[in-house]
Amino acid sequence: MRVLLLDLDSMRPDHLGCYGYGRDTSPNIDRIAAEGVRFTNYYTSDAPCLPSRTALMTGQFGIHNGVVGHSGTAADIRSEGIGRGFRDRLVTDSMPALFRRSGMKTALISPFGERHSSWNFYAGFNEMYNTGKGGMESAEEVSPVVLDWIERNGDQDDWMLYVNFWDPHTPYRAPESLGNPFAGDPLPAWITDDVLAAHTRKVGPHSASEIGMYDNRTSPEYPRHPGEIRNRDELRRMIDGYDCGVRHMDDHIGAIFALLEQKGLMDDLIVIITADHGENQGELGIYGEHATADQGTCRIPMIIRWPGLTKGSVHEGLHYHLDLLPTLADMLNLEHAASWDGASYADVLRSEEADGREYLVVSQCAHVCQRSVRFGDWLYIRTYHDGYHLFDREMLFNLKDDPYEQRNLAQERPDMCKEAVYLLYEWHDSMMASMQHDVDPLWTVIKEGGPTHAKGELPRYVERLQATGRGHAVPELMKRHPREFADSGR
């Protein structure tokens, strides 16, 4: 058995052709989707990067493994404490350890452990290749390492190769030699002139006026990445920059597939294609960032081609990315680890008759502190720290009618908000009752000064708001975040 897992950082599914995108961004990924199962309602449990990959590798929600943020206590995986044995739980319960239990060699090509000092990310791999730029790699720097590994190891039996590509992640970095294959394609129809004008007035990091998070600076090193979006030309630069990154990455994925075919390995290869999170491209007025617990950030692709099983099907059930571990365990005929929070969907791969979960709860604590409930056609978002976006405490969106989250229905549909809150607290009670610790790490983030990418930034952001004609928002920011102003001495 041979397995290739492609982890495509910041890859939102609806910018892939196989998910219905009108632009030709992903012909090689699309081919795999046509030969396997494509999941349409697949979500990371914890966003963004570090919480998501920690949940994937441990099979646990962030509330259980402790990693929900990008700094402070909530960026370190929880100690097993007095119950820890000679070796820790990851030796047997992590995703690569699962393949090791099945007698397979495991290899990782990724800089991610170093990027976030997430050394537990390496647990269970026989070989680790750090591509060396901490996530600033472009595909032409990653694929040669992959091709070399396949040349040296591909003919062996029983391996799992995990590969990270980074091109959809900001800043958009596709080389100029690619040109712009999307220059003549239409922009997203939902971002009308009126919508874009409203976005330019929005307050918050990574708004249309601050693509660089808290400012509009650009870098000559990344000409595809704008500093702000004031008009449709700059909007095109943003959308086309992202899509060029996807296409550049897909071209290199195609080169990997070509080598596997040349070596006669492709027909029997299990291919898994997924991501750590998506990338908002206008949802909630945010561009080029994965900063919220919403659809744009937390919905991710999942494509599984398992030769000899279900082919060319689409599954619409709700699933978490951490459901992958128990699914793989079932497919490999291995026991489930007691520590896992996931539920297997192996039946989806074996046939088309299987359901998903009743609802999902997803979390974001690195840019904002939010928990969201995804149920039926609805997405309910509850905000605990707004990351200076001035979000309403409760937001409710009907994703069937409003997939880009333009109309908050919380005031109009209190009945659906109440249902969502009930589900949120059912989940929370279950999580708290099933762990040794009595602290929810979301509140750890807040007690330690707030989410990483908002901490300490408010004073200088206030100056920018005043300088750009949005000073009207400052009193409300001061009201919501008095501690930040007090700490700054203002």
MARTI-715914 format. One line per 2 residues: number of its first residue (from 1); for each residue x, z, y of C-alpha. Coordinates in steps of 0.001 Angstrom, whole numbers. Example, Ala and Ser with C-alpha at 12.3 -4.5 7.8 and 13.67 -1.06 7.14 Angstrom:
! MARTI-715914
1	12300 7800 -4500; 13670 7140 -1060 .
//
This chain:
! MARTI-715914
1	0 0 0; 1215 -877 3476 .
3	-382 293 6742; 236 -843 10319 .
5	-1324 1356 13022; -1259 -52 16568 .
7	-1861 2539 19293; -2520 634 22536 .
9	-2218 2991 25463; -5099 2831 28015 .
11	-6874 35 26141; -10566 -61 27016 .
13	-12552 -1916 24343; -14684 -4022 26654 .
15	-11589 -5890 27853; -11032 -7260 24343 .
17	-12640 -10514 23261; -13903 -9002 20007 .
19	-15915 -6493 22051; -17575 -9267 24034 .
21	-15180 -9723 26950; -15455 -13147 28556 .
23	-11736 -13500 29243; -9284 -14630 26567 .
25	-7214 -11446 26553; -6820 -10725 22848 .
27	-6899 -13619 20347; -4628 -11844 17856 .
29	-6506 -8553 17964; -9786 -10493 17736 .
31	-8643 -12107 14514; -8139 -8704 12885 .
33	-11547 -7550 14107; -13153 -10579 12438 .
35	-11562 -9531 9148; -12493 -5857 9259 .
37	-14817 -3290 10839; -15209 -2931 14597 .
39	-16543 404 15893; -18478 155 19164 .
41	-19106 3836 19968; -15755 5400 19233 .
43	-14409 8104 21557; -11397 10265 22073 .
45	-12417 13910 21858; -9939 14961 24547 .
47	-8542 12822 27354; -6125 11686 28552 .
49	-2803 10926 26796; -1346 14222 25576 .
51	-4647 15889 24602; -5856 12711 22900 .
53	-2812 12111 20721; -2520 15802 19880 .
55	-6127 15768 18666; -5496 12596 16679 .
57	-2364 13908 14993; -3716 17392 14231 .
59	-7296 16409 13451; -8470 19162 15804 .
61	-10358 19308 19088; -8269 20409 22050 .
63	-10283 23614 22243; -8853 24419 18793 .
65	-5286 23094 18980; -4909 24348 22576 .
67	-3772 21078 24182; -6261 19950 26837 .
69	-4012 19333 29862; -699 17859 30954 .
71	1100 21023 32085; 1042 24791 31836 .
73	-125 26769 28853; -2741 24188 27938 .
75	-85 21504 27339; 1497 23355 24402 .
77	41 23322 20929; -1132 26762 19901 .
79	1071 28890 17738; -280 29692 14295 .
81	782 33272 14906; 1238 35868 12223 .
83	-341 33627 9593; 2338 30944 9916 .
85	4259 30391 6698; 7782 29138 6057 .
87	6573 25759 7308; 3743 25209 9753 .
89	382 23527 9214; 1477 20122 10536 .
91	3720 19656 7501; 617 19070 5397 .
93	-2273 18522 7827; -964 15995 10380 .
95	-1769 12310 10161; 1688 11139 9038 .
97	1836 14039 6578; -1349 12654 5047 .
99	453 9410 4217; 3454 11373 2979 .
101	1135 13232 591; 174 9815 -745 .
103	3811 8987 -1470; 4349 6661 1482 .
105	7270 6281 3857; 6234 6898 7469 .
107	7818 5465 10615; 7007 5825 14310 .
109	7991 3504 17162; 7053 5313 20369 .
111	8546 7223 23319; 5501 9478 23492 .
113	7079 12694 22167; 9651 12573 24955 .
115	7176 11412 27622; 5141 14612 27355 .
117	7656 16880 25577; 5187 16698 22730 .
119	7663 17188 19925; 4914 18006 17430 .
121	3954 14318 17734; 6918 13562 15459 .
123	5796 15921 12683; 5543 14167 9325 .
125	7406 10956 10159; 10426 9987 8051 .
127	11775 7802 10853; 11268 7947 14627 .
129	12340 5264 17083; 12187 6213 20749 .
131	11979 3023 22796; 13528 4995 25601 .
133	11535 4545 28799; 8998 7324 28516 .
135	5974 5048 28461; 7229 2563 31053 .
137	8086 78 28297; 6762 -3453 28329 .
139	5852 -5279 25138; 9031 -7367 25118 .
141	10966 -4083 24822; 8807 -2683 22016 .
143	8196 -5660 19736; 11898 -6346 18921 .
145	12157 -2810 17508; 9027 -3440 15432 .
147	10242 -6823 14191; 13606 -5356 13234 .
149	11949 -2553 11277; 9738 -5016 9401 .
151	12724 -7240 8599; 14544 -4254 7094 .
153	11648 -2429 5461; 8621 -4693 5180 .
155	9270 -5864 1619; 9283 -2291 344 .
157	6080 -846 -1076; 4160 2128 328 .
159	4846 2462 4044; 2929 3342 7183 .
161	4247 2109 10530; 2797 3572 13752 .
163	3533 1543 16904; 2810 2340 20568 .
165	2321 -417 23131; 1985 538 26813 .
167	1178 -2586 28800; -2447 -1706 29753 .
169	-1219 1582 31268; -577 1773 34997 .
171	1444 410 36688; 550 -3037 35376 .
173	3796 -4579 34268; 3278 -7961 32597 .
175	6295 -10140 33499; 5907 -12791 36154 .
177	6740 -15428 33548; 3274 -14918 32063 .
179	1688 -16248 35244; -1991 -15428 35624 .
181	-4116 -16987 32881; -7203 -15370 34433 .
183	-6869 -16661 37989; -9936 -18869 37623 .
185	-12083 -16376 35720; -14898 -14484 37444 .
187	-14523 -10855 38428; -16835 -8194 36963 .
189	-20324 -9106 38168; -21379 -5490 38625 .
191	-18758 -4906 41365; -20720 -6584 44131 .
193	-19631 -6599 47778; -21897 -3612 48416 .
195	-20485 -1688 45450; -16929 -2425 46546 .
197	-17707 -1338 50111; -19041 1969 48784 .
199	-15916 2400 46689; -13695 2003 49761 .
201	-15468 4983 51300; -15094 7147 48208 .
203	-13016 10325 48262; -10648 11180 45454 .
205	-7380 10183 43780; -7270 6672 42339 .
207	-10188 5636 44513; -10160 2128 45957 .
209	-8222 3450 48960; -5622 5324 46892 .
211	-4736 3357 43760; -1433 5260 43696 .
213	-3393 8508 43135; -3095 10067 46595 .
215	-1783 7143 48643; -1751 3362 48827 .
217	1944 2770 48282; 3073 -201 46209 .
219	6327 -1026 44437; 8084 -4397 44438 .
221	8951 -3642 40813; 5260 -3994 39916 .
223	3834 -6882 41945; 674 -7030 39829 .
225	-340 -3489 40803; -2125 -3031 44172 .
227	-1991 28 46390; -5590 -257 47538 .
229	-8640 -2468 47150; -10217 -3496 50440 .
231	-11511 -6929 49485; -12167 -9198 46526 .
233	-8646 -10623 46510; -7223 -7144 45987 .
235	-9916 -6442 43415; -8760 -9541 41554 .
237	-5183 -8324 41665; -6341 -5092 40016 .
239	-8512 -6581 37279; -6186 -9499 36570 .
241	-3190 -7147 36499; -4803 -5056 33780 .
243	-5920 -8086 31787; -2499 -9728 32021 .
245	-1039 -6563 30519; -3509 -6789 27648 .
247	-2750 -10468 27062; 1026 -9948 27213 .
249	717 -7141 24673; -1529 -9245 22431 .
251	1014 -12087 22464; 3652 -9711 21126 .
253	1248 -8305 18556; 746 -11910 17456 .
255	4514 -12264 16938; 4432 -9186 14687 .
257	1566 -10645 12678; 3443 -13954 12395 .
259	6486 -12244 10874; 4301 -10328 8423 .
261	2662 -13601 7384; 6037 -15284 7014 .
263	7125 -12491 4683; 3896 -12723 2691 .
265	2774 -9231 3682; -239 -9891 5870 .
267	-2959 -10506 3287; -2722 -7039 1710 .
269	-1805 -5124 4878; -4140 -2414 6180 .
271	-4325 -2782 9974; -5696 -72 12279 .
273	-5973 -852 16002; -6986 1880 18432 .
275	-6015 3635 21691; -5550 7085 23174 .
277	-8102 6466 25949; -9531 3729 28146 .
279	-8928 2919 31809; -11544 3178 34555 .
281	-11882 -85 36458; -14458 963 39028 .
283	-16531 3467 37035; -17220 6519 39219 .
285	-15350 4658 41967; -12013 5145 40163 .
287	-9546 2318 39510; -6531 2129 37239 .
289	-6743 5648 35876; -8038 7642 32923 .
291	-9073 10668 34893; -12578 11671 33850 .
293	-14680 12544 30797; -16743 9393 31141 .
295	-17330 6123 29333; -14530 4211 31057 .
297	-11916 6810 30139; -13074 8167 26796 .
299	-14526 5200 24905; -11776 3530 22900 .
301	-11449 638 20478; -11260 1212 16742 .
303	-10724 -1738 14461; -9902 -1247 10783 .
305	-9082 -4106 8452; -8864 -2772 4907 .
307	-8404 -5729 2513; -10981 -5854 -250 .
309	-13524 -3775 1665; -16093 -4428 4412 .
311	-15229 -7530 6406; -16468 -8840 9738 .
313	-18912 -6013 10442; -19807 -3975 13509 .
315	-20650 -269 13302; -22525 1316 16209 .
317	-22537 4962 15111; -20928 7707 17209 .
319	-17464 8817 16076; -14468 10758 17363 .
321	-10936 9447 16966; -10090 12656 15087 .
323	-12527 11518 12394; -9751 9164 11283 .
325	-7867 11823 9293; -10680 12786 6888 .
327	-11561 9091 6603; -8014 8234 5552 .
329	-7973 11181 3175; -11081 9826 1448 .
331	-9648 6316 1311; -6408 7670 -189 .
333	-8244 10021 -2581; -6696 13119 -1037 .
335	-8215 16509 -241; -9353 17286 3290 .
337	-7341 19885 5189; -9291 23009 6073 .
339	-8001 22830 9660; -9557 19445 10457 .
341	-12571 19151 12760; -13331 15537 11871 .
343	-15936 13988 9583; -15142 11062 7306 .
345	-16688 7642 7878; -15106 6104 4770 .
347	-18539 4851 3698; -18526 2552 6743 .
349	-15417 849 5375; -16864 616 1867 .
351	-20288 -652 2914; -22408 -1152 6020 .
353	-24824 1677 5209; -23581 4744 7045 .
355	-24557 6781 10075; -22465 8316 12821 .
357	-22719 11712 14475; -25824 12915 16290 .
359	-23839 13518 19491; -20287 13875 20786 .
361	-18649 16265 23239; -15594 14902 25061 .
363	-13262 16764 27402; -10880 15977 30292 .
365	-8653 18645 31834; -5594 16821 33209 .
367	-7074 15192 36352; -10404 17011 36516 .
369	-11982 19646 34312; -15061 18114 32706 .
371	-16966 18167 29460; -19418 15438 28602 .
373	-22100 14927 26015; -22675 11467 24580 .
375	-26058 11244 22847; -28578 8457 22350 .
377	-28329 6138 25336; -27120 8985 27534 .
379	-23907 10340 28957; -24085 13770 30580 .
381	-21009 14947 32533; -20534 18569 33586 .
383	-17763 19183 36134; -15883 22485 36369 .
385	-13086 21268 38688; -13691 17987 40501 .
387	-10037 17021 41063; -10982 16408 44758 .
389	-13489 13671 43896; -16512 15639 45180 .
391	-18399 14902 41982; -21810 16480 41536 .
393	-21679 19391 39108; -24068 17510 36841 .
395	-24086 13756 36332; -26350 11847 33959 .
397	-26161 8151 33170; -28261 5897 30984 .
399	-25516 3764 29463; -27939 1187 28095 .
401	-29249 379 31573; -26201 1453 33574 .
403	-22998 1036 31516; -20771 1295 34611 .
405	-22145 4654 35741; -23501 3683 39134 .
407	-26674 5738 39234; -26655 9486 38642 .
409	-30050 10405 37161; -29476 14163 36930 .
411	-32037 14957 39621; -34616 12547 38198 .
413	-34234 13573 34553; -33722 17346 34354 .
415	-35232 17198 30864; -32312 15125 29587 .
417	-29833 17378 31383; -31331 20399 29646 .
419	-31080 18670 26277; -27452 17793 26958 .
421	-26591 21340 28037; -28162 22660 24844 .
423	-25974 20325 22775; -22905 21234 24836 .
425	-23394 24931 24243; -24197 24449 20564 .
427	-20860 22660 20250; -19047 25273 22325 .
429	-20455 28178 20315; -19398 26453 17105 .
431	-15889 25828 18411; -15375 29374 19662 .
433	-16723 30880 16443; -14408 28805 14266 .
435	-11018 29680 15766; -8721 32678 15922 .
437	-8425 32632 19710; -11039 33856 22157 .
439	-9952 31700 25121; -11289 28251 25928 .
441	-8231 26305 27225; -10391 24514 29805 .
443	-10613 27829 31621; -6892 28389 31112 .
445	-6285 25215 33125; -8523 26438 35949 .
447	-7016 29940 35981; -3499 28457 36149 .
449	-4294 26554 39343; -6318 23565 38229 .
451	-5666 20267 36479; -2087 18990 36550 .
453	-2658 15918 38661; -4672 17784 41306 .
455	-2569 20924 41537; -983 21382 44971 .
457	-2024 17956 46248; -4959 18864 48459 .
459	-3163 19606 51776; -1437 16219 51978 .
461	-4526 14440 50713; -6567 16003 53517 .
463	-4104 14508 55983; -4601 11088 54410 .
465	-8394 11409 54529; -8266 12286 58198 .
467	-5919 9378 58894; -8162 6880 57073 .
469	-11500 7771 58669; -12814 9946 55854 .
471	-12295 13323 57475; -15997 14047 57042 .
473	-15190 15035 53456; -12678 17719 54403 .
475	-15132 20611 55038; -16694 20159 51616 .
477	-13267 20003 49961; -12309 23226 51773 .
479	-15528 24842 50589; -14987 23834 46980 .
481	-11258 24568 46855; -10490 27469 49215 .
483	-7676 28690 46976; -5671 25481 47423 .
485	-5927 25774 51212; -5027 29458 51122 .
487	-1973 28770 48952; -801 26098 51384 .
489	-929 28495 54330; -3502 26427 56237 .
//
